[in-house]
Amino acid sequence: MRIFNHLLGVVLLAVLLAAALVTLGLVLGVLTLTMVRQVWPYAPIETIGRDVANLPDATRNWVIGGSIGAAVVTLLGLIRELSPPPRRARLLTLQGSGPGQTEISFGALDDLAAYGARKVAGIEHLHARVDMVKGRLVVRGRALVSPYVELATAGPQLEQAVANRLEQATGLPVLTVQLRTVVQNVKAQRTVR
């Protein structure tokens, strides 16, 4: 679903950019109505093109400014959508008091955060992602919680357990732990007679 939404966003931004550029071309006289008619012979588009091409002088400047603004905003949106997401570092380097250094992968820190959640009763599964921000650890993730547990007490206990486990293992402070809790569904069991 995420890929479909991403592609839909790219297509929508491309259509908006094309509309802004065609409007700008018609107002400035670079494009003619016959050129637009050749590309898209559709009666409502011809009517819109004729209206845009024959704007009064007072309105023309506003349409030019709006078209340029819309083109810039959609172009920036397209660049953001098409650029790859930022990669996180593969290894966290821990400086010790001795001459060496210790490196640990962020994937191992993710697993360590999930292991720290095992100490809290009622937590079925934790999927965590640990990142480094200004020398501190930031944990984000999703916890699957039993429906029989009280969330008001389990949530803070879970965050504290994850933070303590990471601080013990790395010696670095944990800035924030943001976990979204999802209650596990309990399906009603039917008895067959």
URTABEL-V185361 format. One record per pair of residues at least 24 apart in sequence whose ideal C-beta (glycine too) atoms are under 10 Angstrom apart, sorted by the first residue. I is the first residue (numbers start at 1). GAP is how many residues later the second one is. Records with the same first field share a line. If there is no record, write none. Layout:
BEGIN
I->GAP / GAP
END
This chain:
BEGIN
6->75 / 76
7->74
9->68 / 69 / 71 / 72
10->67 / 68 / 71 / 72
12->62 / 65 / 66 / 69
13->60 / 61 / 62 / 63 / 64 / 65 / 66 / 67 / 68 / 69
14->60 / 63 / 64 / 67
15->59
16->54 / 55 / 57 / 58 / 59 / 61 / 62
17->53 / 54 / 55 / 56 / 57 / 58 / 60 / 61
18->53 / 56
19->29 / 48 / 51 / 52 / 55
20->46 / 47 / 48 / 49 / 50 / 51 / 52 / 53 / 54 / 55
21->46 / 47 / 49 / 50 / 53 / 54
22->26 / 27 / 30 / 45
23->25 / 26 / 29 / 30 / 40 / 41 / 43 / 44 / 45 / 47 / 48
24->28 / 39 / 40 / 42 / 43 / 44 / 46 / 47
25->27 / 28 / 42
26->24 / 25 / 26 / 27 / 28 / 29 / 37 / 41
27->25 / 26 / 28 / 32 / 33 / 34 / 35 / 36 / 37 / 39 / 40
28->32 / 35 / 36 / 39
29->24
88->41 / 42 / 43 / 44
89->42 / 43
92->38 / 39 / 40 / 45 / 78 / 80
93->39
94->75 / 76 / 77 / 78
95->76
96->75
102->68 / 69
104->65 / 66
106->24 / 25 / 26 / 31
108->61
109->28 / 30 / 56 / 57 / 60 / 61 / 63
110->29 / 31
112->50 / 53 / 54 / 56 / 57 / 58
113->24 / 26 / 27 / 28 / 48 / 49 / 50 / 52 / 53 / 56 / 61 / 64 / 66
114->27 / 29 / 48 / 51
115->46 / 47 / 50 / 54
116->42 / 44 / 45 / 46 / 47 / 48 / 49 / 50 / 51 / 52 / 53 / 61
117->24 / 26 / 27 / 40 / 41 / 42 / 44 / 45 / 48 / 62
118->43 / 47
119->38 / 39 / 41 / 42 / 43 / 45 / 46
120->25 / 29 / 33 / 34 / 35 / 36 / 37 / 38 / 39 / 40 / 41 / 42
121->25 / 27 / 28 / 32 / 33 / 36
122->24 / 25 / 26 / 27 / 28 / 29 / 31 / 32 / 35 / 36 / 62
123->26 / 31 / 32 / 34 / 35 / 38 / 39 / 56 / 58
124->25 / 58 / 59 / 60
125->57 / 59
126->32 / 35 / 36 / 53 / 55
127->52 / 53
128->34 / 38 / 49 / 50 / 51
130->32 / 36 / 40 / 44 / 47
131->44
132->38 / 40 / 43
133->42 / 43
134->41
135->37 / 38 / 40
136->36 / 37 / 38 / 39 / 40
137->25 / 26 / 29 / 30 / 33 / 35 / 36 / 37 / 38 / 39 / 40
138->36 / 37 / 38 / 39 / 40
139->24 / 27 / 35 / 36 / 37 / 38 / 39 / 40
140->36 / 37 / 38 / 39 / 40
141->36 / 37 / 38 / 39 / 40
142->37 / 38 / 39 / 40
143->36 / 37 / 38 / 39 / 40
144->37 / 38 / 39 / 40
145->34 / 36 / 37 / 38 / 39
146->37 / 38 / 40
147->36 / 37 / 38 / 39
148->35 / 36 / 38
149->32 / 34 / 35
151->30 / 32
154->27
155->24 / 26
END
